[in-house]
Amino acid sequence: MDGRQLLSNYIEREKGNGANQAKLARASKCSEGHLSLFLKGKRELSISLANRISAATAGAVPVSALIPEKMAAAKTLIEAAE
């Protein structure tokens, strides 16, 4: 399951606890529009925003799921430097 689907599922699952897309956006310090565009596949996340979203979901949606290409590139750079 990709990060968009994980995040969408998280929002849906947490609705019973009063969570919604707007609250997650505020907790992640981003606009609701940015989050919506990401969920629709029309916008990518920065590493910083992916970290904030992961923290706002208490790790339920990991950074590695939200930005897998960036994480893979970082891993490759780290391995090359070793």
N, C-alpha and C positions, 0 to 999 in steps of 0.2 A: 504494500500500500504506500502511495507516495505522500509527501508532506502535506499537500493541499487536502487530500482526502482525510488524513489523520486530523488535521486542524478542523476541518469541517465536521467530522465526527465528534471531536472534542466539544465544539460549540453546541452541537445538537444534544449531546449527552448531558452537558452542564446546564442546559436551559432550566431544568427542574430546580437548580440551585440558584437561579436568578442571573445566570451568566448569559451573555449574548455577544454578538459581534461588536457592538459599540463599547461594551465594558471591556472586552478583551483588547480592543484598539487603545482605549484609554490606559489600561494597565501596561500595555506594551509601548506607550508613548508614540503612537502613530495615528494617522487619520483613519477613520472608518473606511473612507474611499480607497486608501492604499491597501488596506487589508482585504477589502472586497475585490479589488483588481487582482490581487495575488490569488485569492480563492478561485477566481474565474480563469486563471492562467494567463492573465494579460500583463502581469507585472512580476518581477523577481524581487527577492528580499536581499537586503544587505546583510552582511555577517552580523553586524551590530543589532539590527532589527530581529533577525532570527534568534539571537541570544535572548533578547527581551521577550519575545513571544514564548520561547521555551521556558523562561523563568516565570512568566505570567501563567503558564499552564502547569507549573510545578514539575516540569520535566515530562509531562504526559505526551508532549509533542517535541521530540528532540531536534536539536539544531541540525544534526546529520540528515534528518528526514526532510527538513525545510529547504536546505540548500546543499543537496548531495554533490552537485558538480563542484561547488566551491570547496567543500570539505575534501573531496578527492584530490583536487588540485593542491590544496594545502598539504595534504598527506604526501603527495608526490614531491613537493618542494622540501619538506622535512626529511624525507628519506634520501633525497639527492644530496642534502647538506651533511648527512651523517657519514 
